[in-house]
């Protein structure tokens, strides 16, 4: 429960900041006639929504195994990460489309309103606030081994990047005059494209885990080395691996001296399990199938 409480505390802090930034950016975007800042406000709103998703799903994922979930509820945290990626992708596409429409109007000869300094200040405040949130949330995500928290940290970083793009576009439009007001929607398009890349990076691992992709080759190699180090255990093979939220699951076949007693063979299999959990965490799952040595 301690892990769940820490994740909730970090996420709540981020949600409060996000809610404040949504209000600030929306007012600054409307009052300052800035498409980039309004797009940035939409992005912050998606951040706030994903904070709520993390709070709900991580609480569920912390539940212990039960009759319906023999391997626990860890994949609910993966679902949260997936939803964060989808929300970010949707926000990114919306930002690009909105910027493209304004760019099309400008190309047709229509004058775009020049953004005000309020929008620029809002962007600068957002950059500082979201970068601080990113560093704090990423640190906690790594410490708690939480994919959802780490994904949410990158959502904070993407918001900081979008604010940087907005600040450049708004500042350029203000400093260079009305002929360059097109920099504002151009900035929103660039920001949106960056967010599409971030969303893609989040979605890939989530889809992989939900479809039971194997763990990386170097992790599987570590597992085999750990098993080989157990005295009397030979030829670990048929290794199958996957992730369940922040937990690792594996199945492996080992060969043992067929002349030893069942009790001795069981002790060696138990030692394999002990060393596995010592390396990959007490919550990890491993199934060991014993075969007589040929």
C-alpha positions as CSV (number, residue, x, y, z in Angstrom):
1,X,0.0,0.0,0.0
2,X,3.0,2.3,0.5
3,X,3.8,2.2,-3.2
4,X,0.2,3.0,-4.1
5,X,0.1,5.9,-1.7
6,X,3.3,7.4,-3.0
7,X,2.1,7.1,-6.6
8,X,-1.2,8.8,-5.6
9,X,0.6,11.6,-3.8
10,X,2.8,12.4,-6.8
11,X,-0.1,12.2,-9.2
12,X,-2.3,14.4,-7.0
13,X,0.4,17.1,-6.9
14,X,0.6,17.0,-10.7
15,X,-3.1,17.2,-11.1
16,X,-3.4,20.3,-9.0
17,X,-0.6,22.0,-11.1
18,X,-2.3,20.9,-14.3
19,X,-5.7,22.2,-13.3
20,X,-4.2,25.6,-12.5
21,X,-2.3,25.7,-15.8
22,X,-5.5,24.8,-17.7
23,X,-7.2,27.9,-16.3
24,X,-4.2,30.1,-16.9
25,X,-3.5,29.0,-20.4
26,X,-7.2,29.1,-21.5
27,X,-7.6,32.7,-20.2
28,X,-4.2,33.7,-21.7
29,X,-5.0,32.0,-25.0
30,X,-8.4,33.6,-25.4
31,X,-7.5,37.0,-24.1
32,X,-4.1,37.0,-25.9
33,X,-5.6,35.7,-29.3
34,X,-3.1,32.9,-29.4
35,X,-3.8,29.6,-31.1
36,X,-0.6,28.1,-29.8
37,X,-1.6,28.9,-26.2
38,X,-5.1,27.5,-26.6
39,X,-3.6,24.3,-28.0
40,X,-1.3,24.3,-25.0
41,X,-4.3,24.6,-22.7
42,X,-5.9,21.6,-24.4
43,X,-2.7,19.7,-23.8
44,X,-2.7,20.6,-20.1
45,X,-6.3,19.4,-19.9
46,X,-5.3,16.1,-21.3
47,X,-2.6,16.0,-18.6
48,X,-5.2,16.5,-15.9
49,X,-7.4,13.7,-17.4
50,X,-4.5,11.3,-17.4
51,X,-3.7,12.1,-13.8
52,X,-7.2,10.9,-12.9
53,X,-6.7,7.8,-15.0
54,X,-3.4,7.0,-13.1
55,X,-5.1,7.5,-9.7
56,X,-7.9,5.1,-10.5
57,X,-6.0,2.4,-12.3
58,X,-3.0,2.3,-10.1
59,X,-5.3,1.8,-7.1
60,X,-6.9,-1.2,-8.8
61,X,-3.5,-2.6,-9.9
62,X,-2.3,-2.6,-6.3
63,X,-5.0,-5.2,-5.3
64,X,-3.6,-8.6,-4.4
65,X,-4.4,-11.7,-6.5
66,X,-7.9,-13.1,-6.1
67,X,-10.1,-15.9,-7.6
68,X,-10.6,-13.9,-10.8
69,X,-6.9,-12.7,-11.2
70,X,-4.4,-15.4,-10.2
71,X,-1.5,-13.2,-11.3
72,X,-2.8,-10.1,-9.6
73,X,-4.1,-6.9,-11.2
74,X,-0.8,-5.4,-12.4
75,X,-2.0,-5.0,-16.0
76,X,-4.4,-2.3,-14.9
77,X,-1.4,-0.1,-14.6
78,X,-0.4,-1.0,-18.1
79,X,-3.9,0.0,-19.2
80,X,-3.4,3.3,-17.5
81,X,-0.2,3.8,-19.5
82,X,-2.1,2.9,-22.7
83,X,-4.8,5.4,-22.0
84,X,-2.3,8.1,-21.3
85,X,-0.6,7.5,-24.7
86,X,-4.0,7.5,-26.5
87,X,-5.0,10.7,-24.7
88,X,-1.8,12.3,-25.7
89,X,-2.1,11.2,-29.3
90,X,-5.6,12.6,-29.5
91,X,-4.5,15.9,-28.1
92,X,-1.5,16.0,-30.5
93,X,-3.7,15.3,-33.6
94,X,-6.2,18.0,-32.5
95,X,-3.3,20.5,-32.0
96,X,-1.9,19.8,-35.5
97,X,-5.3,20.0,-37.2
98,X,-6.2,23.3,-35.4
99,X,-2.8,24.8,-36.4
100,X,-3.1,23.6,-40.0
101,X,-6.5,25.3,-40.4
102,X,-5.2,28.6,-39.2
103,X,-2.2,28.2,-41.5
104,X,-4.5,27.6,-44.4
105,X,-6.4,30.8,-43.6
106,X,-3.1,32.7,-43.6
107,X,-2.1,31.3,-46.9
108,X,-5.4,32.4,-48.3
109,X,-4.6,36.0,-47.4
110,X,-6.5,36.2,-44.1
111,X,-4.9,38.2,-41.3
112,X,-4.3,36.3,-38.1
113,X,-4.6,38.2,-34.8
114,X,-1.3,39.0,-33.1
115,X,-0.9,37.2,-29.8
116,X,-0.6,39.2,-26.6
117,X,2.1,39.3,-24.0
118,X,-0.2,37.5,-21.5
119,X,0.0,34.4,-23.6
120,X,3.8,34.6,-23.6
121,X,4.0,34.9,-19.9
122,X,1.6,32.0,-19.5
123,X,3.9,29.9,-21.7
124,X,7.0,30.8,-19.7
125,X,5.2,29.9,-16.4
126,X,4.1,26.6,-17.9
127,X,7.6,25.7,-19.0
128,X,9.1,26.1,-15.5
129,X,6.2,24.4,-13.7
130,X,6.0,21.4,-16.0
131,X,9.7,20.8,-16.2
132,X,9.8,20.6,-12.3
133,X,6.9,18.2,-12.4
134,X,8.6,16.1,-15.0
135,X,11.8,15.7,-13.0
136,X,9.9,14.9,-9.8
137,X,7.5,12.4,-11.4
138,X,10.1,10.6,-13.4
139,X,12.3,10.2,-10.3
140,X,9.4,8.8,-8.4
141,X,8.4,6.6,-11.3
142,X,11.8,5.0,-11.5
143,X,12.1,4.6,-7.7
144,X,8.6,2.9,-7.5
145,X,9.1,1.0,-10.7
146,X,5.8,2.4,-12.0
147,X,5.3,2.4,-15.8
148,X,2.1,4.6,-15.5
149,X,3.9,7.2,-13.3
150,X,6.9,7.2,-15.7
151,X,4.5,7.7,-18.7
152,X,2.8,10.5,-16.9
153,X,6.2,12.1,-16.3
154,X,6.8,12.2,-20.0
155,X,3.3,13.7,-20.5
156,X,4.5,16.5,-18.2
157,X,7.7,16.9,-20.3
158,X,5.7,17.0,-23.5
159,X,3.6,19.8,-22.0
160,X,6.8,21.7,-21.2
161,X,8.0,21.1,-24.8
162,X,4.7,22.3,-26.2
163,X,5.0,25.4,-24.0
164,X,8.5,26.1,-25.4
165,X,7.1,25.8,-28.9
166,X,4.3,28.1,-28.0
167,X,6.6,30.6,-26.4
168,X,8.8,30.7,-29.5
169,X,5.8,31.2,-31.8
170,X,4.1,33.7,-29.6
171,X,7.3,35.6,-28.9
172,X,8.3,35.7,-32.6
173,X,4.8,36.9,-33.6
174,X,5.0,39.7,-31.0
175,X,8.5,40.8,-31.7
176,X,8.5,40.6,-35.5
177,X,5.1,42.2,-36.1
178,X,1.8,41.4,-37.8
179,X,3.6,39.9,-40.9
180,X,4.8,37.1,-38.7
181,X,1.7,36.2,-36.8
182,X,1.7,32.9,-38.7
183,X,4.5,31.8,-36.4
184,X,1.9,31.2,-33.7
185,X,-0.1,28.4,-35.6
186,X,3.2,27.1,-37.0
187,X,4.5,26.6,-33.5
188,X,1.3,24.7,-32.6
189,X,1.8,22.4,-35.5
190,X,5.4,21.7,-34.6
191,X,4.4,21.1,-31.0
192,X,1.6,18.7,-32.1
193,X,4.1,16.7,-34.2
194,X,6.4,16.4,-31.3
195,X,3.6,15.1,-29.1
196,X,2.6,12.4,-31.7
197,X,6.2,11.0,-31.3
198,X,5.9,11.0,-27.5
199,X,2.6,9.3,-27.7
200,X,3.9,6.6,-30.0
201,X,6.8,5.9,-27.7
202,X,4.3,5.3,-24.8
203,X,1.9,3.2,-26.8
204,X,4.4,0.7,-28.1
205,X,5.5,-0.9,-24.8
206,X,1.9,-0.8,-23.5
207,X,0.6,-2.8,-26.5
208,X,3.6,-5.1,-26.2
209,X,2.8,-5.9,-22.6
210,X,-0.9,-6.3,-23.1
211,X,-0.2,-8.8,-26.0
212,X,2.3,-10.7,-23.8
213,X,5.5,-9.7,-25.6
214,X,8.7,-11.3,-24.2
215,X,11.1,-9.4,-22.1
216,X,14.3,-7.9,-23.7
217,X,16.9,-10.4,-24.7
218,X,19.5,-9.1,-22.2
219,X,16.9,-9.6,-19.3
220,X,16.3,-13.2,-20.4
221,X,20.0,-13.8,-20.6
222,X,20.4,-12.6,-17.0
223,X,17.6,-15.1,-16.0
224,X,19.4,-18.0,-17.6
225,X,22.7,-17.0,-15.9
226,X,21.1,-16.9,-12.5
227,X,19.6,-20.3,-13.0
228,X,22.9,-21.9,-14.3
229,X,24.6,-20.7,-11.1
230,X,22.5,-22.9,-8.9
231,X,24.5,-26.1,-8.1
232,X,23.2,-29.2,-9.7
233,X,21.0,-27.3,-12.2
234,X,21.8,-27.8,-15.9
235,X,20.6,-26.7,-19.3
236,X,17.8,-24.1,-18.5
237,X,15.6,-24.0,-21.6
238,X,12.1,-23.2,-23.0
239,X,12.3,-19.9,-21.2
240,X,9.1,-17.8,-21.6
241,X,8.8,-14.3,-20.1
242,X,6.4,-11.4,-19.9
243,X,5.5,-8.4,-17.8
244,X,2.5,-8.0,-15.6
245,X,2.4,-4.3,-14.7
246,X,5.6,-3.7,-12.6
247,X,6.1,-7.4,-12.1
248,X,8.0,-10.0,-14.1
249,X,6.7,-13.5,-14.9
250,X,8.7,-16.4,-16.3
251,X,8.5,-20.1,-17.0
252,X,11.5,-22.3,-17.5
253,X,12.6,-26.0,-17.8
254,X,15.7,-27.2,-16.0
255,X,17.5,-30.5,-16.0
256,X,18.5,-32.3,-12.8
257,X,20.2,-35.6,-11.8
258,X,17.4,-38.1,-12.2
259,X,18.8,-40.4,-9.5
260,X,18.3,-37.9,-6.7
261,X,15.2,-37.9,-4.4
262,X,12.1,-35.8,-5.1
263,X,12.9,-33.8,-2.0
264,X,16.5,-32.9,-3.3
265,X,15.1,-32.0,-6.7
266,X,12.5,-29.8,-5.1
267,X,15.1,-28.0,-3.0
268,X,17.1,-27.1,-6.2
269,X,13.9,-25.8,-7.9
270,X,13.1,-23.8,-4.8
271,X,16.6,-22.3,-4.8
272,X,16.1,-21.3,-8.5
273,X,12.9,-19.5,-7.4
274,X,14.6,-17.8,-4.5
275,X,17.5,-16.4,-6.6
276,X,15.0,-15.3,-9.3
277,X,12.9,-13.3,-6.8
278,X,16.0,-12.0,-5.1
279,X,17.1,-10.4,-8.5
280,X,13.7,-9.5,-9.9
281,X,11.7,-8.7,-6.8
282,X,9.6,-10.7,-4.3
283,X,6.4,-10.0,-6.3
284,X,7.8,-11.7,-9.5
285,X,6.4,-15.0,-10.7
286,X,8.4,-18.0,-11.8
287,X,7.3,-21.5,-12.7
288,X,10.1,-24.2,-12.8
289,X,9.6,-27.5,-14.7
290,X,12.1,-30.2,-13.7
291,X,13.4,-32.8,-16.2
292,X,15.8,-35.7,-15.6
293,X,19.3,-35.1,-17.0
294,X,19.9,-37.1,-20.2
